[in-house]
Amino acid sequence: MVGRKRRSGVRHPGGQLVRLKRPDDRILASMQPHRRYLPEKYRLSEKAITTLGRLNLTGSIDDQQHEAGRLYALDCGAYFSSIGVPTGLAGGGGSYPCKGEASCRDCECRRRKSRYDSAFIALMDAGQQSAKVVAHIAVHDKWLGRDKMPLLIRGLNALVQHYGLTSDRKSLTYRNTN
């Protein structure tokens, strides 16, 4: 006999192996541990990826609070990437052509620091514990437990006011941090 051994398995009448169907990606996604406890209709939602998004889907926080937390995470990621923290913490800050010189008048580094500082000050006005809880959940995507929900809501409400995401607005503001 010349060549390799014939693969075993069920064959078509023409001799080709019958290929098994791959499981549906939607089924695989809905069975991920962080999505299992969500209601069936929300398991495939893009928001189900993050802790903040899952809290929004289950009704623990509203859309404005979710958007405020998302914007704060973007501002933190942009600032962290500009000061050179490790990639795992920097988030989606992205790169930009900045030399970091003091003479630079329109410096992206300064804009990122300014956005981060103003959001952080607004968050600290809600209290240091609220700021820590928002950072853990919105920025670092860590769940701290239901007992921290009042602190999270207080911090997110401060960010809603800071970002101007009040309920009388017609639509939410989306901006790119790059």
N, C-alpha and C positions, 0 to 999 in steps of 0.2 A: 504494500500500500504506500502510495506517495502522498506527501503533504500532511496537513494537520488532521487531527481527529474531528469527526463531524460533531457539531454542537448538538446537545440533546434538547428536546423540547417539542412542543406541538408545532406541526407544519401545515402550511397551505397545500392544496392539491398539486401546485407547481413545484413544491419542494422548499419554498422559502419559510423561514421561521415566522411564527405568528408573534408579533410584537405586542407585549402587554401594554394596555393603556396606562399612561401616567396619571396619577391622581390629580384632580382638579386643584389648581392653585388656590381657589377661593376656599375650598374645604381645608386645605393645609393652613391657610392664614387664619381661618376661624378657630382652629384647634390650638393656636399658639397660647402659651400659658397666660400671657397678659391680656388676652382677648376672651378667654373662656367664660369669665363671669359676666361679661356684657350681654345685654339682650341680643338675640339673633340678628335683628335688623341693624345693629351697630357694629357687629364684629368685623366687617370689611371696611369700615370707615377709616379714612386717612388719619382722623383724630385719635383713633384707638392705639396709635403707635406710642404716644407719650402719656405720662401720668396725668398731666394737665388736660389733655384731650379726653382721656377716659373719664375724668371728673366732670367735664362738660357734657359728655354723652349720657352719663347717668343722672344728670340734672343737679349735681352737687354745686356747680358754679354755672353762671350764665355765659352767654356768648361774649359780652363785653369784658367780663373778667378773664375769659380764656384768651381773648385777643390781647388784653393788656399783659398777661403773663407771657404770651408768645413774643410780643414786641420787646418786653424786658429781656427775655432770653436772647433775642437777636442783638439788642444793644450790648448786653454783657459779652456775647460771643465776639462781636466786632471789636470791643475794647480789649478783651483778653487777647485776641489775635494781634492787635497792634502793640501790645507790650511784651509779646513773645512768650506767653505761658504755654505749657505743653498742649499739643493738638487735641487731646481728649477733653480738655476743659475749654478750649477756645471756641468750639461750636462752629457755626457757619460764617465766621467773620470775613473770610476771603482775603485775597492779597490785593495790594494796591501799590502804586509807585510813590513811595514816600521815603525821603532820605532821613527824616528825623532831625533836621537841622532847626536850630532856634530861629533862624532868619526867615523861615518859610511862613508866608503870610496866610495862605489859604491851605492849611495843613489838614489832611484827612485824620491824622492822629489826634489833633486837637478837637476836631468835630466829634470823633468817636468818644473821646474822654468826656467832652462836654455833655453829650447825650447820655452817657452812662452815669455821670455825676448827678445830673439833674433828676434822672429816674431814681437813683439810689437815695438821694436826699428826700424825694417824695415818699419813697418806701420807708425810710427811717422815721419819717413823721408819723407813720402808723405804729411804730414801735420796733425795737431791736428784735424781739422774738418773731414778729410778723415778717420782718426782713429776712431772717434766717430761714423761716419756713418757706417763703416764696422762693428763695435761692435754691433750697434743696429740691423743691418740687418743679418749679418752672425751668431753672437753669440746669440743674444736675440730674433731673428726672428720677428722683428718689421719692418713694412713698414713705410718709412718716406716721400714718395712722389717722383714724377718724378724729381722735382727740385734738389734733392740730388744725382741724377745719376752720374754727372761728378765727384763728390767727391768719390762716391762708386767705380767708375771705376779706379780712380787714386790710391785709397787705394788697390784695388784688384790687380792692375798691380804691385804695390810694393811687394805684397805678392807672386805674380807669380815669380818675380825675386828672392825673398828670398827663396822660396821652390824649385827653379830650374825647374819650369814647363814651360819652353820655348817651342815654337811650333816646334823646330827642334828635340825634343825628340820623340822617337817612341811610348812610352806609358806613362801613368801617374803613379806616384808612390803612392801605397796604403800601409799604415802602420797602425798597431794596436797600440793604445796609452797605452794599458794595459801591 
